[in-house]
Amino acid sequence: MDSTYLWNKRLTHIPKALANNTQVAVAKAKSAILTDVNGKHYIDFAGGIGAMNVGHNHPKVVEAICQQAQNYIQPCFHIMVHEPYIKLAEKLNHLTPGDFEKQTMLCNSGAEAVENAIKIARFATKKSAIICFNGAFHGRTYMGLSLTSKVKPYKQGFGSLANDIYRISYPSIHQSLSDFKNNWQTLINNQVAIEDIAAIIIEPQLGEGGFIPANIESMQYIRQLCNQHGIIMIADEIQTGFCRTGKLFAMEHFHVTPDIMITGKSLAAGMPLSAITMKKSLTDSMPVASLGGTNSGNPLACAAALASIEIFETENLAQKAQTIGQKVKDFFQKQKEKHHFIGEIRGLGAMVGVSFVDQNGRPNPNLLKKLTTNALDKGLILLSCGQDKNILRTLMPLTIEEDQLQQAFNILEEAMAECALHINHATS
């Protein structure tokens, strides 16, 4: 059985609407290395789209899953409480920012957590308006889709979305605090009364939107607005969480504590699990059974999450993320001196985005696509992001070894040289 055979089966039995960045069929995975069914090895700079911060098949995670499977797989938390759910909730309540009393609800996916966070905010405030941002990605379910910014391919053709969703420019490092204040004033003057806003949901660094960090002053101003007007601040840390940005949670960079924090992806090393950690007071008056889900907080996923958290702490992955991120930035900065098509290099920790541009500084997604194709042929898996798909994003496992990182840089250097040669041929 080879990749071509499996790819043809995939085309026959699975909708093409499910994206595939490559046609590679995986057979094995270990830390930062993926091996396909043909035996070819790939260095993974995609990391399960940010789900594998502790690396593929970490022995402690595998052991925790196997041990839990010997006891029970899924009795359903609504039927019988179980220790893995309770231990993980307690751990997240302790680890997440904020010295107030917290509680945690577990879900199956990031999008499901987003849905429930909005429900909680609306119930707690008795208001309905939700503020989100240009460039945001919060999922593909209907509320998540309503909050997600990009129309194509995510929204087009799916009919009416959720009401009372309002969007403004993301308060990025490229935008001053005064600019954000002006945008905010325009919003509440022309679109929604501030008294009707239930929540503001924000990614500390845009993920799908281009790996752009928020402006620290603007993030702190959002917190002030929420305090002043009784608005719930929701931090979507599904991709930024668990050491990716060089801290356990990205909100720590901004010295801001949200009322609700959403986590997922690397929470459980790739097992389907997400979490909503919130001020306890927000759910105190909610009716019993108004929150929940049959498979939410699956014991196997909880066991994987508890093992992952131990790895984050004992293997000092936050510091490793800082080291990796700096090496990535230094590498691309040197390459930028040789190649005009490398634009801005940005990001927190190991969550680095590199823009690819044409000779006039405009987005050049075709060149990045060529680069990712060249790199894949040489054994390196890359991902793009951004409104124009011209941003290379780095999501390698934080357990990547030094020689693997250097090998990835060698592949990138060779692939970019080929891109430069292609450009020269095209213009000569």
C-alpha positions as CSV (number, residue, x, y, z in Angstrom):
1,M,0.0,0.0,0.0
2,D,1.5,3.3,-1.1
3,S,0.6,7.0,-0.9
4,T,-0.9,7.0,-4.4
5,Y,-3.2,4.2,-3.5
6,L,-4.4,5.8,-0.3
7,W,-4.8,9.2,-2.0
8,N,-7.0,7.7,-4.7
9,K,-9.1,6.0,-1.9
10,R,-9.3,9.4,-0.2
11,L,-10.6,11.1,-3.3
12,T,-13.3,8.4,-3.7
13,H,-14.6,8.1,-0.2
14,I,-14.0,11.5,1.5
15,P,-15.4,14.9,0.4
16,K,-12.9,17.1,-1.5
17,A,-14.2,20.0,0.7
18,L,-11.9,18.6,3.4
19,A,-8.5,20.3,2.7
20,N,-5.3,18.4,2.4
21,N,-2.0,20.4,2.3
22,T,-0.1,17.5,1.0
23,Q,-0.8,14.1,-0.6
24,V,1.6,12.4,1.8
25,A,0.2,9.4,3.6
26,V,1.7,9.0,7.1
27,A,2.7,5.6,8.5
28,K,4.6,6.6,11.7
29,A,5.4,9.7,13.7
30,K,8.0,10.5,16.4
31,S,8.7,13.9,17.9
32,A,9.3,16.2,14.8
33,I,9.6,13.5,12.2
34,L,6.8,12.0,10.1
35,T,7.4,8.9,8.0
36,D,5.1,8.1,5.1
37,V,3.9,4.7,3.9
38,N,6.8,4.6,1.4
39,G,9.4,5.0,4.2
40,K,10.3,8.6,3.4
41,H,11.0,10.9,6.4
42,Y,9.8,14.4,6.7
43,I,10.7,17.2,9.2
44,D,7.4,18.5,10.4
45,F,7.0,22.3,10.5
46,A,3.2,21.9,10.6
47,G,2.8,20.1,13.9
48,G,-0.8,19.0,13.3
49,I,-1.6,22.7,12.7
50,G,-0.3,23.6,16.1
51,A,-1.6,20.5,18.0
52,M,1.8,18.8,18.6
53,N,3.8,21.1,20.8
54,V,5.1,18.1,22.8
55,G,5.9,16.2,19.6
56,H,4.3,13.2,17.9
57,N,3.9,10.1,20.1
58,H,5.7,11.4,23.1
59,P,6.4,8.3,25.3
60,K,4.7,9.8,28.4
61,V,1.6,10.7,26.4
62,V,1.4,7.2,24.8
63,E,1.9,5.6,28.2
64,A,-0.8,7.7,29.8
65,I,-3.4,6.9,27.1
66,C,-2.6,3.1,27.3
67,Q,-2.9,3.1,31.1
68,Q,-6.2,4.9,31.1
69,A,-7.6,2.6,28.3
70,Q,-7.0,-0.3,30.7
71,N,-9.5,1.2,33.2
72,Y,-12.3,2.8,31.1
73,I,-12.6,4.6,27.8
74,Q,-15.7,6.7,28.0
75,P,-18.4,6.2,30.7
76,C,-19.6,9.8,29.9
77,F,-18.9,12.4,32.5
78,H,-22.7,13.2,32.7
79,I,-23.4,9.7,33.9
80,M,-20.4,9.1,36.2
81,V,-17.8,11.7,37.2
82,H,-14.2,10.5,36.6
83,E,-10.8,11.5,38.0
84,P,-9.1,12.5,34.7
85,Y,-11.6,15.2,33.9
86,I,-11.5,16.5,37.5
87,K,-7.7,16.5,37.7
88,L,-7.4,18.3,34.4
89,A,-9.9,20.9,35.3
90,E,-8.2,21.6,38.6
91,K,-4.8,21.8,36.8
92,L,-6.1,24.3,34.2
93,N,-7.8,26.4,36.9
94,H,-4.4,26.6,38.6
95,L,-2.2,27.2,35.5
96,T,-4.3,29.8,33.6
97,P,-3.8,33.5,34.3
98,G,-5.9,35.2,37.0
99,D,-6.1,35.1,40.8
100,F,-9.9,34.8,40.9
101,E,-11.8,31.6,41.4
102,K,-12.0,29.6,38.2
103,Q,-13.8,26.6,36.8
104,T,-13.2,24.6,33.6
105,M,-15.5,22.9,31.1
106,L,-14.0,20.4,28.6
107,C,-15.1,20.0,25.0
108,N,-14.1,18.0,22.0
109,S,-12.7,20.7,19.6
110,G,-11.7,24.3,19.5
111,A,-14.8,25.3,17.6
112,E,-17.1,23.7,20.2
113,A,-15.2,25.5,23.0
114,V,-15.8,28.8,21.1
115,E,-19.5,28.1,20.8
116,N,-19.8,27.4,24.5
117,A,-17.7,30.4,25.5
118,I,-20.1,32.7,23.6
119,K,-23.1,30.9,25.2
120,I,-21.6,31.5,28.7
121,A,-20.8,35.2,28.0
122,R,-24.3,35.9,26.7
123,F,-26.0,34.2,29.6
124,A,-23.8,35.8,32.2
125,T,-24.3,39.4,30.8
126,K,-27.8,39.1,29.5
127,K,-26.5,40.8,26.4
128,S,-26.0,39.4,22.9
129,A,-23.5,41.5,20.8
130,I,-20.1,39.9,20.2
131,I,-17.0,41.8,19.0
132,C,-14.4,40.0,16.9
133,F,-11.7,41.0,14.6
134,N,-10.5,41.1,11.0
135,G,-8.2,38.2,10.3
136,A,-9.7,36.1,13.1
137,F,-10.2,32.3,12.9
138,H,-12.5,30.7,15.5
139,G,-13.7,27.6,13.7
140,R,-16.1,26.2,11.1
141,T,-19.3,25.5,13.1
142,Y,-21.9,28.2,12.7
143,M,-21.0,30.4,15.6
144,G,-17.3,29.8,15.0
145,L,-17.9,30.6,11.3
146,S,-19.7,33.7,12.1
147,L,-16.7,34.9,14.2
148,T,-14.2,33.8,11.6
149,S,-13.1,36.6,9.3
150,K,-12.2,35.1,6.0
151,V,-15.1,34.6,3.5
152,K,-13.5,32.3,1.0
153,P,-13.3,29.4,1.4
154,Y,-14.9,29.3,4.9
155,K,-18.2,31.2,4.6
156,Q,-19.3,31.4,1.0
157,G,-22.4,29.5,0.2
158,F,-23.4,28.5,3.7
159,G,-26.3,30.9,4.1
160,S,-27.2,33.1,7.0
161,L,-24.8,33.1,9.9
162,A,-25.2,34.1,13.6
163,N,-26.6,37.5,14.4
164,D,-25.2,40.3,16.6
165,I,-21.6,39.7,15.5
166,Y,-19.5,42.9,14.9
167,R,-16.0,43.0,13.5
168,I,-13.3,45.6,13.6
169,S,-9.6,45.9,12.6
170,Y,-7.3,43.6,14.6
171,P,-5.2,45.7,17.1
172,S,-1.9,44.4,15.7
173,I,1.7,45.4,16.2
174,H,1.2,47.4,13.0
175,Q,-1.5,49.5,14.5
176,S,-1.1,52.2,17.3
177,L,-3.3,52.4,20.3
178,S,-4.8,55.6,19.0
179,D,-5.7,53.9,15.8
180,F,-7.5,51.2,17.7
181,K,-9.3,53.7,19.9
182,N,-10.5,55.5,16.7
183,N,-11.7,52.2,15.2
184,W,-13.5,51.3,18.5
185,Q,-15.2,54.6,18.6
186,T,-16.4,54.3,15.0
187,L,-17.8,50.8,15.9
188,I,-19.8,51.9,18.8
189,N,-21.0,55.1,17.1
190,N,-22.2,53.4,13.9
191,Q,-22.8,49.7,14.5
192,V,-23.5,48.6,18.1
193,A,-24.2,50.3,21.5
194,I,-21.5,49.6,24.0
195,E,-24.2,48.7,26.5
196,D,-25.3,45.8,24.3
197,I,-21.9,44.1,24.0
198,A,-21.6,40.7,25.8
199,A,-18.1,39.8,24.9
200,I,-14.9,40.6,22.9
201,I,-13.2,37.5,21.6
202,I,-9.5,37.9,20.5
203,E,-6.5,35.8,19.5
204,P,-3.4,37.2,21.3
205,Q,-1.6,36.5,18.0
206,L,-3.6,35.8,14.8
207,G,-3.2,32.3,13.6
208,E,-4.9,31.7,10.2
209,G,-4.9,35.5,9.9
210,G,-1.2,35.7,9.4
211,F,0.7,35.1,12.6
212,I,0.5,38.8,13.7
213,P,0.8,39.5,17.4
214,A,-1.5,42.0,19.1
215,N,-0.3,45.4,20.2
216,I,0.3,45.3,24.0
217,E,-1.2,48.7,24.7
218,S,-4.3,47.9,22.7
219,M,-4.8,44.5,24.4
220,Q,-4.6,46.3,27.8
221,Y,-7.1,48.9,26.6
222,I,-9.5,46.1,25.6
223,R,-9.2,44.8,29.2
224,Q,-10.0,48.3,30.5
225,L,-13.1,48.6,28.2
226,C,-14.3,45.2,29.4
227,N,-13.9,46.2,33.1
228,Q,-15.6,49.5,32.5
229,H,-18.6,48.3,30.6
230,G,-19.3,44.8,32.0
231,I,-18.0,43.0,28.9
232,I,-16.6,39.5,29.0
233,M,-13.0,39.3,27.6
234,I,-12.5,35.9,25.8
235,A,-8.9,34.9,24.8
236,D,-8.8,32.3,22.1
237,E,-5.5,30.5,22.9
238,I,-6.3,27.4,20.9
239,Q,-3.2,27.8,18.7
240,T,-1.1,30.1,20.8
241,G,-1.4,28.2,24.1
242,F,0.9,25.7,25.8
243,C,4.3,27.2,25.3
244,R,4.1,28.0,21.5
245,T,4.8,31.7,22.0
246,G,7.5,31.2,24.6
247,K,5.2,31.4,27.6
248,L,2.7,28.8,28.8
249,F,-0.1,31.1,27.5
250,A,0.3,34.0,25.1
251,M,-1.8,36.4,27.2
252,E,1.1,36.4,29.6
253,H,3.0,38.5,27.1
254,F,0.4,41.3,27.5
255,H,0.0,41.2,31.3
256,V,-3.7,40.9,30.7
257,T,-6.1,38.3,32.3
258,P,-9.1,37.3,30.3
259,D,-12.4,36.4,31.9
260,I,-12.6,33.3,29.7
261,M,-9.7,31.4,28.1
262,I,-10.2,28.9,25.4
263,T,-7.5,26.2,24.8
264,G,-7.2,23.2,22.6
265,K,-4.9,21.7,19.9
266,S,-1.7,21.0,21.9
267,L,-3.7,20.7,25.2
268,A,-3.9,16.9,24.7
269,A,-1.0,16.3,22.2
270,G,-3.4,15.7,19.3
271,M,-6.2,13.9,21.1
272,P,-9.6,15.6,20.5
273,L,-9.9,17.9,23.5
274,S,-10.5,21.6,24.3
275,A,-11.2,23.6,27.4
276,I,-13.0,26.7,28.5
277,T,-11.5,28.1,31.7
278,M,-13.5,30.9,33.2
279,K,-14.4,33.0,36.2
280,K,-16.6,30.8,38.4
281,S,-19.1,33.5,38.7
282,L,-20.0,33.4,35.0
283,T,-21.8,30.1,35.3
284,D,-23.1,30.1,38.8
285,S,-26.7,30.9,37.7
286,M,-26.7,28.7,34.6
287,P,-29.3,25.8,34.7
288,V,-28.0,22.3,35.1
289,A,-27.5,20.6,31.7
290,S,-27.3,23.9,29.8
291,L,-23.7,23.0,29.1
292,G,-22.2,19.6,28.2
293,G,-21.6,17.0,25.5
294,T,-21.6,13.2,25.4
295,N,-17.9,12.8,24.6
296,S,-16.7,16.0,26.2
297,G,-13.7,15.3,28.5
298,N,-13.1,11.9,27.2
299,P,-10.8,10.1,29.8
300,L,-8.2,9.1,27.2
301,A,-7.9,12.7,26.0
302,C,-7.8,14.0,29.6
303,A,-5.0,11.5,30.4
304,A,-3.1,12.7,27.4
305,A,-3.6,16.3,28.5
306,L,-2.3,15.7,32.0
307,A,0.8,14.0,30.6
308,S,1.3,16.9,28.1
309,I,1.1,19.5,30.9
310,E,3.7,17.6,32.8
311,I,6.0,17.6,29.7
312,F,5.5,21.4,29.2
313,E,6.7,21.9,32.8
314,T,9.5,19.3,33.1
315,E,11.0,19.7,29.7
316,N,10.8,23.5,29.9
317,L,9.2,23.8,26.5
318,A,8.4,27.5,26.9
319,Q,12.1,28.3,27.0
320,K,12.7,25.9,24.1
321,A,10.1,27.8,22.1
322,Q,11.9,31.1,22.7
323,T,15.2,29.5,21.5
324,I,13.7,27.9,18.5
325,G,11.8,31.1,17.5
326,Q,15.0,33.2,17.7
327,K,16.9,30.7,15.5
328,V,14.1,30.8,13.0
329,K,14.1,34.6,12.9
330,D,17.9,34.8,12.6
331,F,17.8,32.3,9.8
332,F,15.2,34.2,7.8
333,Q,16.8,37.5,8.5
334,K,20.1,36.2,6.9
335,Q,18.1,34.8,4.0
336,K,16.3,38.2,3.6
337,E,19.7,39.8,2.8
338,K,20.0,37.4,-0.2
339,H,16.3,37.2,-1.4
340,H,14.2,40.3,-2.0
341,F,11.0,38.1,-1.8
342,I,11.3,37.7,2.0
343,G,9.3,40.5,3.7
344,E,8.4,40.9,7.3
345,I,9.5,38.4,9.9
346,R,7.4,38.4,13.0
347,G,5.8,36.5,15.9
348,L,6.0,35.5,19.5
349,G,8.3,32.6,20.5
350,A,8.3,29.7,18.0
351,M,5.1,31.0,16.4
352,V,6.9,32.8,13.6
353,G,5.4,34.2,10.4
354,V,7.4,35.1,7.3
355,S,5.8,37.1,4.5
356,F,6.7,36.4,0.9
357,V,6.3,39.3,-1.5
358,D,7.0,40.3,-5.1
359,Q,9.4,43.0,-6.2
360,N,6.9,45.7,-5.4
361,G,6.3,44.4,-1.9
362,R,2.9,42.9,-2.6
363,P,1.8,39.5,-1.3
364,N,3.2,36.7,-3.4
365,P,1.3,33.5,-2.6
366,N,2.4,31.7,-5.7
367,L,6.0,31.9,-4.7
368,L,5.3,30.6,-1.3
369,K,3.3,27.7,-2.8
370,K,6.3,26.9,-5.0
371,L,8.6,27.0,-1.9
372,T,6.4,24.7,0.0
373,T,6.3,22.3,-2.9
374,N,10.1,22.4,-3.3
375,A,10.5,21.8,0.4
376,L,8.1,18.9,0.6
377,D,10.0,17.1,-2.2
378,K,13.2,17.5,-0.1
379,G,11.5,16.3,3.1
380,L,10.1,19.4,4.9
381,I,6.4,20.0,5.6
382,L,5.4,23.7,5.6
383,L,2.2,25.6,6.0
384,S,1.0,29.0,4.8
385,C,-1.5,31.4,6.3
386,G,-2.8,35.0,6.0
387,Q,-5.4,36.7,4.0
388,D,-3.4,36.2,0.8
389,K,-1.8,32.9,1.8
390,N,1.6,34.5,1.5
391,I,2.7,33.9,5.1
392,L,4.9,31.0,6.0
393,R,4.0,29.8,9.5
394,T,6.2,27.7,11.7
395,L,4.5,25.2,14.0
396,M,7.2,22.6,14.5
397,P,7.0,20.5,17.6
398,L,8.9,22.2,20.4
399,T,10.7,18.9,21.0
400,I,12.5,19.2,17.6
401,E,16.2,18.3,17.9
402,E,18.9,20.8,17.0
403,D,20.2,18.7,14.0
404,Q,16.6,18.4,12.7
405,L,16.1,22.1,12.9
406,Q,19.4,22.7,11.1
407,Q,18.4,20.2,8.5
408,A,15.1,22.0,8.0
409,F,17.1,25.3,7.5
410,N,19.3,23.6,4.9
411,I,16.2,22.5,3.0
412,L,14.7,25.9,3.2
413,E,17.8,27.6,2.0
414,E,18.1,25.2,-1.0
415,A,14.4,25.6,-1.8
416,M,14.5,29.4,-1.6
417,A,17.6,29.4,-3.9
418,E,15.6,27.4,-6.4
419,C,12.7,29.9,-6.1
420,A,15.2,32.8,-6.7
421,L,16.5,31.0,-9.8
422,H,13.0,30.5,-11.0
423,I,12.3,34.2,-10.6
424,N,15.5,35.1,-12.5
425,H,14.6,32.8,-15.4
426,A,11.0,34.2,-15.5
427,T,12.2,37.8,-15.7
428,S,15.2,37.3,-18.1
